[in-house]
């Protein structure tokens, strides 16, 4: 196993900072990546932060995380969270632990966000803490809770 933690971000998260800031806050994905890198490197881990708007790319990256022996995956699949059986199957197909991450708390939002296929396969879910959700999820990996 390597010390690399993949942080995979799905659709529309490239617009973080501009996109509905009243829901998602004003940090960009690069701001979040910078903080995660500092947090990880202080604990002897490395972050590999990625974003795609394409569902199949997330599937491929989950397979890659497994093949390369990543320590864990933090996955904010955006709206694919609520629709993608392919992501659930990919999470179940690999042995790398996947932590589900959301800035908002989808369970308190529209009903169509209440189902999480990602959550059905994830070892843990961290949601509703804004950008800090990523840092909390990373800390669980660093602390060996996952
Ligand atoms: C999100 C929540 C999802 O419901 C939404 O589709 C997103 C962002 C979040 O981080 O709060 O794109 O994953």
Backbone and ligand atoms as CSV (ligand in chain L), in Angstrom:
chain,resi,resn,atom,element,x,y,z
A,1,UNK,N,N,0.849,-1.212,0.000
A,1,UNK,CA,C,0.000,0.000,0.000
A,1,UNK,C,C,0.878,1.255,0.000
A,2,UNK,N,N,0.457,2.252,-0.727
A,2,UNK,CA,C,1.210,3.510,-0.782
A,2,UNK,C,C,0.656,4.501,0.256
A,3,UNK,N,N,1.298,5.639,0.349
A,3,UNK,CA,C,0.819,6.683,1.273
A,3,UNK,C,C,-0.052,7.707,0.576
A,4,UNK,N,N,-0.465,7.373,-0.646
A,4,UNK,CA,C,-1.237,8.347,-1.421
A,4,UNK,C,C,-2.731,8.211,-1.149
A,5,UNK,N,N,-3.357,9.347,-0.951
A,5,UNK,CA,C,-4.811,9.415,-0.770
A,5,UNK,C,C,-5.370,10.166,-1.972
A,6,UNK,N,N,-6.194,9.489,-2.751
A,6,UNK,CA,C,-6.815,10.159,-3.895
A,6,UNK,C,C,-8.035,10.935,-3.418
A,7,UNK,N,N,-8.168,12.157,-3.898
A,7,UNK,CA,C,-9.353,12.966,-3.597
A,7,UNK,C,C,-10.040,13.231,-4.927
A,8,UNK,N,N,-11.131,12.530,-5.155
A,8,UNK,CA,C,-11.810,12.554,-6.450
A,8,UNK,C,C,-13.068,13.411,-6.362
A,9,UNK,N,N,-13.160,14.329,-7.309
A,9,UNK,CA,C,-14.285,15.279,-7.316
A,9,UNK,C,C,-15.039,15.178,-8.629
A,10,UNK,N,N,-16.344,15.137,-8.532
A,10,UNK,CA,C,-17.192,14.942,-9.694
A,10,UNK,C,C,-17.725,16.234,-10.283
A,11,UNK,N,N,-18.837,16.141,-10.978
A,11,UNK,CA,C,-19.324,17.216,-11.839
A,11,UNK,C,C,-19.624,18.519,-11.091
A,12,UNK,N,N,-19.262,19.606,-11.770
A,12,UNK,CA,C,-19.533,20.978,-11.329
A,12,UNK,C,C,-18.649,21.450,-10.177
A,13,UNK,N,N,-17.855,20.545,-9.629
A,13,UNK,CA,C,-17.010,20.967,-8.512
A,13,UNK,C,C,-15.808,21.781,-8.989
A,14,UNK,N,N,-15.545,21.801,-10.298
A,14,UNK,CA,C,-14.541,22.720,-10.844
A,14,UNK,C,C,-15.000,24.171,-10.687
A,15,UNK,N,N,-16.297,24.377,-10.486
A,15,UNK,CA,C,-16.834,25.740,-10.322
A,15,UNK,C,C,-16.940,26.173,-8.855
A,16,UNK,N,N,-16.396,25.366,-7.978
A,16,UNK,CA,C,-16.466,25.702,-6.552
A,16,UNK,C,C,-15.848,27.086,-6.314
A,17,UNK,N,N,-16.492,27.863,-5.468
A,17,UNK,CA,C,-16.061,29.245,-5.239
A,17,UNK,C,C,-16.959,30.226,-5.982
A,18,UNK,N,N,-17.440,29.788,-7.155
A,18,UNK,CA,C,-18.352,30.615,-7.956
A,18,UNK,C,C,-19.765,30.077,-7.886
A,19,UNK,N,N,-19.852,28.754,-7.721
A,19,UNK,CA,C,-21.104,28.036,-7.847
A,19,UNK,C,C,-21.897,28.110,-6.540
A,20,UNK,N,N,-23.097,28.678,-6.582
A,20,UNK,CA,C,-23.984,28.723,-5.413
A,20,UNK,C,C,-23.206,28.867,-4.091
A,21,UNK,N,N,-22.471,29.993,-3.936
A,21,UNK,CA,C,-21.618,30.119,-2.743
A,21,UNK,C,C,-22.403,30.072,-1.436
A,22,UNK,N,N,-23.714,30.420,-1.507
A,22,UNK,CA,C,-24.517,30.362,-0.273
A,22,UNK,C,C,-24.699,28.908,0.191
A,23,UNK,N,N,-24.505,27.969,-0.712
A,23,UNK,CA,C,-24.597,26.550,-0.336
A,23,UNK,C,C,-23.201,25.946,-0.150
A,24,UNK,N,N,-22.292,26.271,-1.070
A,24,UNK,CA,C,-21.009,25.561,-1.106
A,24,UNK,C,C,-19.824,26.375,-0.592
A,25,UNK,N,N,-20.049,27.667,-0.285
A,25,UNK,CA,C,-18.971,28.488,0.245
A,25,UNK,C,C,-18.132,29.107,-0.860
A,26,UNK,N,N,-17.092,29.841,-0.463
A,26,UNK,CA,C,-16.313,30.613,-1.439
A,26,UNK,C,C,-14.935,30.016,-1.723
A,27,UNK,N,N,-14.576,28.934,-1.070
A,27,UNK,CA,C,-13.292,28.289,-1.372
A,27,UNK,C,C,-13.346,27.622,-2.732
A,28,UNK,N,N,-12.256,27.719,-3.477
A,28,UNK,CA,C,-12.156,26.975,-4.725
A,28,UNK,C,C,-11.589,25.579,-4.424
A,29,UNK,N,N,-11.659,24.727,-5.437
A,29,UNK,CA,C,-11.097,23.382,-5.272
A,29,UNK,C,C,-9.586,23.466,-5.042
A,30,UNK,N,N,-8.938,24.455,-5.668
A,30,UNK,CA,C,-7.490,24.632,-5.449
A,30,UNK,C,C,-7.197,25.052,-4.011
A,31,UNK,N,N,-8.061,25.914,-3.450
A,31,UNK,CA,C,-7.878,26.298,-2.035
A,31,UNK,C,C,-7.930,25.051,-1.154
A,32,UNK,N,N,-8.931,24.211,-1.428
A,32,UNK,CA,C,-9.113,22.999,-0.618
A,32,UNK,C,C,-7.914,22.071,-0.813
A,33,UNK,N,N,-7.481,21.924,-2.074
A,33,UNK,CA,C,-6.351,21.031,-2.364
A,33,UNK,C,C,-5.111,21.467,-1.592
A,34,UNK,N,N,-4.862,22.791,-1.552
A,34,UNK,CA,C,-3.675,23.306,-0.851
A,34,UNK,C,C,-3.709,22.932,0.627
A,35,UNK,N,N,-4.872,23.081,1.240
A,35,UNK,CA,C,-4.966,22.759,2.677
A,35,UNK,C,C,-4.810,21.258,2.914
A,36,UNK,N,N,-5.414,20.455,2.038
A,36,UNK,CA,C,-5.313,19.001,2.204
A,36,UNK,C,C,-3.870,18.540,2.040
A,37,UNK,N,N,-3.151,19.170,1.089
A,37,UNK,CA,C,-1.748,18.793,0.879
A,37,UNK,C,C,-0.926,19.074,2.136
A,38,UNK,N,N,-1.146,20.235,2.744
A,38,UNK,CA,C,-0.404,20.576,3.978
A,38,UNK,C,C,-0.734,19.589,5.098
A,39,UNK,N,N,-2.029,19.328,5.245
A,39,UNK,CA,C,-2.489,18.424,6.310
A,39,UNK,C,C,-1.913,17.024,6.101
A,40,UNK,N,N,-1.923,16.555,4.861
A,40,UNK,CA,C,-1.451,15.198,4.559
A,40,UNK,C,C,0.056,15.102,4.716
A,41,UNK,N,N,0.776,16.088,4.159
A,41,UNK,CA,C,2.237,15.958,4.177
A,41,UNK,C,C,2.764,16.035,5.609
A,42,UNK,N,N,2.114,16.815,6.476
A,42,UNK,CA,C,2.533,16.874,7.883
A,42,UNK,C,C,2.403,15.509,8.562
A,43,UNK,N,N,1.560,14.656,8.006
A,43,UNK,CA,C,1.331,13.327,8.605
A,43,UNK,C,C,1.980,12.215,7.768
A,44,UNK,N,N,2.788,12.611,6.781
A,44,UNK,CA,C,3.501,11.605,5.982
A,44,UNK,C,C,2.681,10.994,4.856
A,45,UNK,N,N,1.610,11.661,4.466
A,45,UNK,CA,C,0.785,11.184,3.351
A,45,UNK,C,C,0.894,12.156,2.177
A,46,UNK,N,N,0.487,11.688,1.008
A,46,UNK,CA,C,0.443,12.541,-0.185
A,46,UNK,C,C,-0.989,12.563,-0.708
A,47,UNK,N,N,-1.355,13.722,-1.259
A,47,UNK,CA,C,-2.698,13.902,-1.823
A,47,UNK,C,C,-2.612,13.913,-3.341
A,48,UNK,N,N,-3.524,13.220,-3.967
A,48,UNK,CA,C,-3.665,13.297,-5.434
A,48,UNK,C,C,-5.100,13.759,-5.686
A,49,UNK,N,N,-5.238,15.073,-5.941
A,49,UNK,CA,C,-6.560,15.704,-6.055
A,49,UNK,C,C,-6.961,15.811,-7.518
A,50,UNK,N,N,-8.140,15.342,-7.858
A,50,UNK,CA,C,-8.592,15.360,-9.257
A,50,UNK,C,C,-10.059,15.785,-9.332
A,51,UNK,N,N,-10.433,16.289,-10.505
A,51,UNK,CA,C,-11.834,16.647,-10.748
A,51,UNK,C,C,-12.194,16.285,-12.178
A,52,UNK,N,N,-13.401,15.760,-12.359
A,52,UNK,CA,C,-13.910,15.486,-13.690
A,52,UNK,C,C,-15.415,15.715,-13.706
A,53,UNK,N,N,-15.914,16.050,-14.886
A,53,UNK,CA,C,-17.369,16.155,-15.046
A,53,UNK,C,C,-17.969,14.869,-15.604
A,54,UNK,N,N,-17.136,13.828,-15.741
A,54,UNK,CA,C,-17.568,12.615,-16.443
A,54,UNK,C,C,-17.627,11.401,-15.508
A,55,UNK,N,N,-18.767,10.762,-15.505
A,55,UNK,CA,C,-19.007,9.640,-14.586
A,55,UNK,C,C,-17.989,8.507,-14.777
A,56,UNK,N,N,-17.773,8.111,-16.046
A,56,UNK,CA,C,-16.872,6.985,-16.318
A,56,UNK,C,C,-15.442,7.265,-15.887
A,57,UNK,N,N,-15.053,8.532,-15.917
A,57,UNK,CA,C,-13.709,8.906,-15.456
A,57,UNK,C,C,-13.567,8.608,-13.961
A,58,UNK,N,N,-14.619,8.884,-13.211
A,58,UNK,CA,C,-14.569,8.566,-11.775
A,58,UNK,C,C,-14.434,7.058,-11.570
A,59,UNK,N,N,-15.149,6.280,-12.393
A,59,UNK,CA,C,-15.042,4.813,-12.312
A,59,UNK,C,C,-13.597,4.396,-12.597
A,60,UNK,N,N,-13.023,4.948,-13.676
A,60,UNK,CA,C,-11.637,4.600,-14.029
A,60,UNK,C,C,-10.670,4.972,-12.904
A,61,UNK,N,N,-10.873,6.128,-12.304
A,61,UNK,CA,C,-9.954,6.556,-11.232
A,61,UNK,C,C,-10.086,5.680,-9.987
A,62,UNK,N,N,-11.296,5.211,-9.702
A,62,UNK,CA,C,-11.452,4.283,-8.570
A,62,UNK,C,C,-10.680,2.989,-8.840
A,63,UNK,N,N,-10.777,2.489,-10.073
A,63,UNK,CA,C,-10.019,1.278,-10.433
A,63,UNK,C,C,-8.517,1.529,-10.311
A,64,UNK,N,N,-8.092,2.723,-10.762
A,64,UNK,CA,C,-6.666,3.075,-10.708
A,64,UNK,C,C,-6.184,3.159,-9.253
A,65,UNK,N,N,-7.000,3.756,-8.402
A,65,UNK,CA,C,-6.638,3.855,-6.977
A,65,UNK,C,C,-6.385,2.467,-6.408
A,66,UNK,N,N,-7.206,1.521,-6.808
A,66,UNK,CA,C,-7.075,0.152,-6.323
A,66,UNK,C,C,-5.815,-0.497,-6.885
A,67,UNK,N,N,-5.628,-0.356,-8.202
A,67,UNK,CA,C,-4.485,-1.000,-8.861
A,67,UNK,C,C,-3.168,-0.456,-8.311
A,68,UNK,N,N,-3.165,0.811,-7.922
A,68,UNK,CA,C,-1.924,1.432,-7.444
A,68,UNK,C,C,-1.776,1.365,-5.931
A,69,UNK,N,N,-2.721,0.730,-5.256
A,69,UNK,CA,C,-2.602,0.543,-3.818
A,69,UNK,C,C,-2.726,1.821,-3.021
A,70,UNK,N,N,-3.616,2.711,-3.440
A,70,UNK,CA,C,-3.833,3.948,-2.670
A,70,UNK,C,C,-4.268,3.602,-1.247
A,71,UNK,N,N,-3.911,4.484,-0.319
A,71,UNK,CA,C,-4.281,4.265,1.090
A,71,UNK,C,C,-5.792,4.397,1.274
A,72,UNK,N,N,-6.398,5.351,0.560
A,72,UNK,CA,C,-7.844,5.580,0.643
A,72,UNK,C,C,-8.246,6.523,-0.487
A,73,UNK,N,N,-9.539,6.590,-0.714
A,73,UNK,CA,C,-10.103,7.564,-1.654
A,73,UNK,C,C,-11.116,8.422,-0.893
A,74,UNK,N,N,-11.002,9.731,-1.028
A,74,UNK,CA,C,-12.078,10.634,-0.593
A,74,UNK,C,C,-12.850,10.981,-1.854
A,75,UNK,N,N,-14.143,10.732,-1.859
A,75,UNK,CA,C,-14.928,10.888,-3.088
A,75,UNK,C,C,-16.107,11.831,-2.870
A,76,UNK,N,N,-16.042,12.979,-3.550
A,76,UNK,CA,C,-17.222,13.833,-3.662
A,76,UNK,C,C,-17.710,13.684,-5.097
A,77,UNK,N,N,-18.689,12.835,-5.289
A,77,UNK,CA,C,-19.155,12.511,-6.637
A,77,UNK,C,C,-20.189,13.504,-7.132
A,78,UNK,N,N,-20.413,14.608,-6.399
A,78,UNK,CA,C,-21.413,15.582,-6.837
A,78,UNK,C,C,-22.741,14.884,-7.065
A,79,UNK,N,N,-23.436,15.301,-8.101
A,79,UNK,CA,C,-24.776,14.757,-8.347
A,79,UNK,C,C,-24.773,13.277,-8.717
A,80,UNK,N,N,-23.631,12.744,-9.176
A,80,UNK,CA,C,-23.580,11.302,-9.471
A,80,UNK,C,C,-23.774,10.467,-8.210
A,81,UNK,N,N,-23.511,11.094,-7.070
A,81,UNK,CA,C,-23.784,10.444,-5.789
A,81,UNK,C,C,-25.184,9.836,-5.768
A,82,UNK,N,N,-26.113,10.602,-6.323
A,82,UNK,CA,C,-27.535,10.264,-6.164
A,82,UNK,C,C,-28.084,9.446,-7.324
A,83,UNK,N,N,-27.254,9.178,-8.322
A,83,UNK,CA,C,-27.751,8.503,-9.530
A,83,UNK,C,C,-26.935,7.297,-9.949
A,84,UNK,N,N,-25.689,7.192,-9.484
A,84,UNK,CA,C,-24.758,6.300,-10.172
A,84,UNK,C,C,-24.590,4.936,-9.509
A,85,UNK,N,N,-25.284,3.957,-10.077
A,85,UNK,CA,C,-25.065,2.577,-9.643
A,85,UNK,C,C,-23.677,2.121,-10.100
A,86,UNK,N,N,-23.194,2.690,-11.211
A,86,UNK,CA,C,-21.837,2.350,-11.682
A,86,UNK,C,C,-20.785,2.727,-10.638
A,87,UNK,N,N,-20.970,3.860,-9.970
A,87,UNK,CA,C,-20.014,4.234,-8.917
A,87,UNK,C,C,-20.130,3.306,-7.718
A,88,UNK,N,N,-21.339,2.951,-7.351
A,88,UNK,CA,C,-21.508,1.995,-6.242
A,88,UNK,C,C,-20.825,0.675,-6.588
A,89,UNK,N,N,-21.048,0.184,-7.797
A,89,UNK,CA,C,-20.420,-1.080,-8.192
A,89,UNK,C,C,-18.900,-0.970,-8.171
A,90,UNK,N,N,-18.378,0.171,-8.628
A,90,UNK,CA,C,-16.916,0.358,-8.639
A,90,UNK,C,C,-16.372,0.353,-7.210
A,91,UNK,N,N,-17.067,1.028,-6.310
A,91,UNK,CA,C,-16.607,1.072,-4.908
A,91,UNK,C,C,-16.623,-0.339,-4.312
A,92,UNK,N,N,-17.658,-1.105,-4.667
A,92,UNK,CA,C,-17.756,-2.473,-4.139
A,92,UNK,C,C,-16.746,-3.413,-4.800
A,93,UNK,N,N,-16.286,-3.036,-5.995
A,93,UNK,CA,C,-15.370,-3.902,-6.749
A,93,UNK,C,C,-13.927,-3.767,-6.272
A,94,UNK,N,N,-13.644,-2.725,-5.492
A,94,UNK,CA,C,-12.256,-2.468,-5.093
A,94,UNK,C,C,-12.108,-2.656,-3.584
A,95,UNK,N,N,-10.859,-2.816,-3.148
A,95,UNK,CA,C,-10.625,-3.003,-1.710
A,95,UNK,C,C,-10.163,-1.712,-1.029
A,96,UNK,N,N,-9.781,-0.707,-1.808
A,96,UNK,CA,C,-9.389,0.582,-1.205
A,96,UNK,C,C,-10.620,1.190,-0.525
A,97,UNK,N,N,-10.483,1.609,0.734
A,97,UNK,CA,C,-11.633,2.232,1.391
A,97,UNK,C,C,-11.987,3.589,0.773
A,98,UNK,N,N,-13.263,3.793,0.589
A,98,UNK,CA,C,-13.752,5.046,-0.006
A,98,UNK,C,C,-14.561,5.802,1.051
A,99,UNK,N,N,-14.207,7.065,1.250
A,99,UNK,CA,C,-14.947,7.933,2.164
A,99,UNK,C,C,-15.775,8.896,1.318
A,100,UNK,N,N,-17.064,8.920,1.555
A,100,UNK,CA,C,-17.961,9.846,0.841
A,100,UNK,C,C,-17.856,11.230,1.478
A,101,UNK,N,N,-17.707,12.247,0.641
A,101,UNK,CA,C,-17.560,13.633,1.140
A,101,UNK,C,C,-18.559,14.539,0.433
A,102,UNK,N,N,-19.202,15.414,1.186
A,102,UNK,CA,C,-20.021,16.483,0.608
A,102,UNK,C,C,-19.824,17.759,1.402
A,103,UNK,N,N,-19.789,18.876,0.694
A,103,UNK,CA,C,-19.727,20.172,1.384
A,103,UNK,C,C,-21.042,20.441,2.100
A,104,UNK,N,N,-22.137,20.292,1.358
A,104,UNK,CA,C,-23.464,20.513,1.941
A,104,UNK,C,C,-23.932,19.220,2.619
A,105,UNK,N,N,-25.101,19.282,3.218
A,105,UNK,CA,C,-25.688,18.063,3.779
A,105,UNK,C,C,-26.872,17.677,2.889
A,106,UNK,N,N,-26.641,16.777,1.931
A,106,UNK,CA,C,-27.693,16.467,0.958
A,106,UNK,C,C,-28.989,15.969,1.606
A,107,UNK,N,N,-28.873,15.377,2.801
A,107,UNK,CA,C,-30.066,14.813,3.454
A,107,UNK,C,C,-31.039,15.890,3.929
A,108,UNK,N,N,-30.551,17.121,4.025
A,108,UNK,CA,C,-31.428,18.221,4.464
A,108,UNK,C,C,-31.887,19.057,3.277
A,109,UNK,N,N,-31.533,18.621,2.067
A,109,UNK,CA,C,-31.882,19.395,0.863
A,109,UNK,C,C,-33.022,18.694,0.112
A,110,UNK,N,N,-33.120,18.933,-1.200
A,110,UNK,CA,C,-34.231,18.365,-1.964
A,110,UNK,C,C,-34.267,16.839,-1.805
A,111,UNK,N,N,-35.464,16.309,-1.921
A,111,UNK,CA,C,-35.629,14.867,-1.710
A,111,UNK,C,C,-34.775,14.032,-2.677
A,112,UNK,N,N,-34.586,14.551,-3.908
A,112,UNK,CA,C,-33.814,13.762,-4.873
A,112,UNK,C,C,-32.347,13.610,-4.469
A,113,UNK,N,N,-31.912,14.351,-3.448
A,113,UNK,CA,C,-30.539,14.196,-2.960
A,113,UNK,C,C,-30.459,13.245,-1.765
A,114,UNK,N,N,-31.581,12.682,-1.365
A,114,UNK,CA,C,-31.571,11.891,-0.133
A,114,UNK,C,C,-31.019,10.485,-0.318
A,115,UNK,N,N,-31.067,9.983,-1.551
A,115,UNK,CA,C,-30.461,8.669,-1.809
A,115,UNK,C,C,-29.010,8.865,-2.186
A,116,UNK,N,N,-28.120,8.085,-1.579
A,116,UNK,CA,C,-26.704,8.133,-1.960
A,116,UNK,C,C,-26.221,6.740,-2.317
A,117,UNK,N,N,-26.003,6.512,-3.610
A,117,UNK,CA,C,-25.410,5.234,-4.040
A,117,UNK,C,C,-23.970,5.139,-3.560
A,118,UNK,N,N,-23.263,6.261,-3.574
A,118,UNK,CA,C,-21.886,6.261,-3.082
A,118,UNK,C,C,-21.864,5.837,-1.613
A,119,UNK,N,N,-22.795,6.391,-0.848
A,119,UNK,CA,C,-22.850,6.075,0.585
A,119,UNK,C,C,-23.124,4.611,0.867
A,120,UNK,N,N,-23.788,3.929,-0.064
A,120,UNK,CA,C,-24.074,2.498,0.127
A,120,UNK,C,C,-22.804,1.657,0.063
A,121,UNK,N,N,-21.743,2.214,-0.550
A,121,UNK,CA,C,-20.488,1.470,-0.648
A,121,UNK,C,C,-19.375,2.046,0.204
A,122,UNK,N,N,-19.537,3.297,0.612
A,122,UNK,CA,C,-18.456,3.982,1.341
A,122,UNK,C,C,-18.325,3.452,2.768
A,123,UNK,N,N,-17.106,3.517,3.311
A,123,UNK,CA,C,-16.892,3.098,4.702
A,123,UNK,C,C,-17.354,4.182,5.668
A,124,UNK,N,N,-17.446,5.400,5.197
A,124,UNK,CA,C,-17.828,6.526,6.060
A,124,UNK,C,C,-18.328,7.665,5.186
A,125,UNK,N,N,-19.176,8.512,5.756
A,125,UNK,CA,C,-19.649,9.709,5.056
A,125,UNK,C,C,-19.374,10.931,5.929
A,126,UNK,N,N,-18.786,11.977,5.321
A,126,UNK,CA,C,-18.590,13.251,6.023
A,126,UNK,C,C,-19.267,14.318,5.179
A,127,UNK,N,N,-20.269,14.987,5.743
A,127,UNK,CA,C,-21.043,15.940,4.937
A,127,UNK,C,C,-21.528,17.082,5.817
A,128,UNK,N,N,-21.779,18.223,5.163
A,128,UNK,CA,C,-22.425,19.327,5.869
A,128,UNK,C,C,-21.486,20.266,6.588
A,129,UNK,N,N,-20.175,20.124,6.394
A,129,UNK,CA,C,-19.210,20.989,7.079
A,129,UNK,C,C,-18.533,21.956,6.113
A,130,UNK,N,N,-19.149,22.174,4.950
A,130,UNK,CA,C,-18.514,23.023,3.950
A,130,UNK,C,C,-17.198,22.388,3.498
A,131,UNK,N,N,-16.238,23.266,3.138
A,131,UNK,CA,C,-14.945,22.754,2.668
A,131,UNK,C,C,-14.255,21.909,3.731
A,132,UNK,N,N,-14.578,22.154,4.984
A,132,UNK,CA,C,-13.969,21.394,6.083
A,132,UNK,C,C,-14.327,19.909,6.038
A,133,UNK,N,N,-15.391,19.560,5.323
A,133,UNK,CA,C,-15.752,18.129,5.207
A,133,UNK,C,C,-14.567,17.331,4.682
A,134,UNK,N,N,-13.838,17.927,3.719
A,134,UNK,CA,C,-12.675,17.219,3.155
A,134,UNK,C,C,-11.604,17.011,4.224
A,135,UNK,N,N,-11.370,18.060,5.007
A,135,UNK,CA,C,-10.307,17.981,6.015
A,135,UNK,C,C,-10.672,16.989,7.110
A,136,UNK,N,N,-11.944,16.957,7.477
A,136,UNK,CA,C,-12.406,15.997,8.499
A,136,UNK,C,C,-12.242,14.577,7.971
A,137,UNK,N,N,-12.634,14.370,6.691
A,137,UNK,CA,C,-12.512,13.031,6.098
A,137,UNK,C,C,-11.048,12.607,6.042
A,138,UNK,N,N,-10.178,13.541,5.637
A,138,UNK,CA,C,-8.749,13.224,5.566
A,138,UNK,C,C,-8.206,12.865,6.947
A,139,UNK,N,N,-8.647,13.599,7.966
A,139,UNK,CA,C,-8.157,13.331,9.318
A,139,UNK,C,C,-8.535,11.921,9.775
A,140,UNK,N,N,-9.705,11.455,9.375
A,140,UNK,CA,C,-10.089,10.078,9.722
A,140,UNK,C,C,-9.108,9.075,9.127
A,141,UNK,N,N,-8.661,9.349,7.893
A,141,UNK,CA,C,-7.689,8.441,7.261
A,141,UNK,C,C,-6.343,8.538,7.988
A,142,UNK,N,N,-5.900,9.783,8.262
A,142,UNK,CA,C,-4.617,9.987,8.948
A,142,UNK,C,C,-4.623,9.304,10.316
A,143,UNK,N,N,-5.748,9.413,11.011
A,143,UNK,CA,C,-5.857,8.834,12.357
A,143,UNK,C,C,-6.008,7.316,12.329
A,144,UNK,N,N,-6.159,6.762,11.139
A,144,UNK,CA,C,-6.293,5.308,11.031
A,144,UNK,C,C,-7.668,4.791,11.394
A,145,UNK,N,N,-8.658,5.672,11.434
A,145,UNK,CA,C,-10.051,5.230,11.693
A,145,UNK,C,C,-10.577,4.425,10.522
A,146,UNK,N,N,-9.915,4.629,9.381
A,146,UNK,CA,C,-10.387,4.004,8.141
A,146,UNK,C,C,-9.285,3.129,7.599
L,1,LIG,C1,C,-22.465,17.895,-3.263
L,1,LIG,C2,C,-23.947,17.600,-2.987
L,1,LIG,C3,C,-24.618,17.057,-4.218
L,1,LIG,O1,O,-25.989,16.824,-3.955
L,1,LIG,C4,C,-24.517,18.046,-5.368
L,1,LIG,O2,O,-25.065,17.492,-6.525
L,1,LIG,C5,C,-23.134,18.509,-5.595
L,1,LIG,C6,C,-22.308,18.833,-4.450
L,1,LIG,C7,C,-21.794,18.566,-2.057
L,1,LIG,O3,O,-20.566,18.522,-1.985
L,1,LIG,O4,O,-22.460,19.132,-1.189
L,1,LIG,O5,O,-22.709,18.684,-6.735
L,1,LIG,O6,O,-21.799,16.677,-3.535
